[in-house]
Amino acid sequence: MKVVRTILVTLFLMALFSCSFKPIWDLEGKWKQVDGNQTIEFLQKGKIKLYSNSTVCEANYSFADKNHFTILFDDLGSIKVAFRVSRKELTVTNQEGKKLQFRKVVEGEEV
């Protein structure tokens, strides 16, 4: 009986952990701004690329929690933003409260 309880608790914790961080997993990939020309690409190992017109900026990012991430620009400092993500839509809110809407770029689609 004790073994069964241990297994059930372990399974419950695994399910809880996987659900709470699902939005973070959904971020990986390219996101095109809905009303603009910016693209964000979330890469593995905390790397991010920001595209605007012909300019590409590479940086690192880390998660403060499941609703916020911080973009680290080497010597230029950092920016903490709030985000909300679904499978195909991403909303990023900066520190001043300005919201930017993005749509997930489908593999093979032009950016």
Secondary structure by P-SEA (a helix, b strand, c coil): caaaaaaaaaaaaaaaaaaaacccccccbbbbbccccbbbbbbccbbbbbbcccbbbbbbbbbccccbbbbbcccccbbbbbbcccccbbbbbcccbbbbbbbbbcccccc
